Amino acid sequence: MAKVKSLADLKKIKEELHAKMDLREKSNDPEAQVQIKVGMATCGIASGAKEVMEFLIEATAKRGISTIVTQTGCMGYCYAEPTIEVTIPGKEPVVFGDVDLKKADEVIEKYIKQGELVDGIIPVNYKTIDN
Amino acid sequence: MKDLSMHIMDIIQNSVRAEASLVELKIKESVKDDLFSIAIKDNGFGMSEEVLAKAIDPFFTTRTTRKVGLGLSLLKQNAEMTGGKMEISSKEGVGTELEAIFSHKHLDRPSLGDIAGTMVLLVGANPEMDFFYQHITDEGEYVFDTKEVKEVLDGMPVSDPNIMQYLKEMIKENLNTL
């Protein structure tokens, strides 16, 4: 990777970046991409959500999976942070809890790539004790 | 929180939630003056006087998903542990400003951590927002302004993983020179 120290350097490598850019991403159609939301409230960040998010962005890009990784607030599952919500095009969103780097890798390899369900799913009908 | 960059990410999530279009982060480090300050300003919804008065209370939150709001109180506690303080002001419809002041040399001051990674994640996850990050030390200053970056990229998305990697390296390289 060329060293980018300034905006002028960034300008110089723009063409290279353009070529590397994923074609599906350029199509700008979020509906056709896997969407991953990472819980980034205090509970998530303190539990390692930042590292998980960095891993998801890097790993999906390296493995050629067109993905939009964004942040969301607290989903209410503080006991199971870091949490991620994965939406595969055409499917209902699925929330995974206690996602460390190993679990994130498993979610990419098994759920996103092969559609297999993996351990750690937070049931959609989960309610807190108060509710 | 392991380091201050995580506090910054946490506090800026509030700006994201307040639908700010611009977030300004200013970090001042001065060994000479024994000062380490973090100032965050946004142009989001802002808070009413009533909400502002309770904002630092760990058992107050405007969220409905849980009953605690620890972000601000943890940062305040961290600042106070070093003999510093945290101040917050806000005006509804205008935005919110926060400043946390730490003693630079105090043993309990957490390290800044991976601020380049934090900034790039914020930029990548919120491409429609603008971020202005200024880092001032006794040796000089560095400014990272996403308006300038977007101008250079000329329509290419800042959320592209390759671009995010380059931006992270650029911030790191520049901070290393300070």
Interface residues (C-beta under 8 A of the other chain):
Chain A: M1 K3 V4 K5 S6 L7 D9 L10 K11 I13 K14 L17 H18 K20 M21 D22 E25 M40 A41 T42 C43 I45 A46 K50 M53 E54 I57 E58 T60 A61 I68 V69 T70 Q71 G73 C74 M75 G76 C78
Chain B: M1 K2 M6 M9 D10 Q13 V16 R17 R63 T65 R66 G69 L70 G71 L74 D114 G117 T118 L121 L122 G124 A125 N126 E148 V149 V152 L153 D154 M156 P157 S159 D160 P161 N162 I163 M164 Q165 Y166 L167 E169 M170 E173 N174
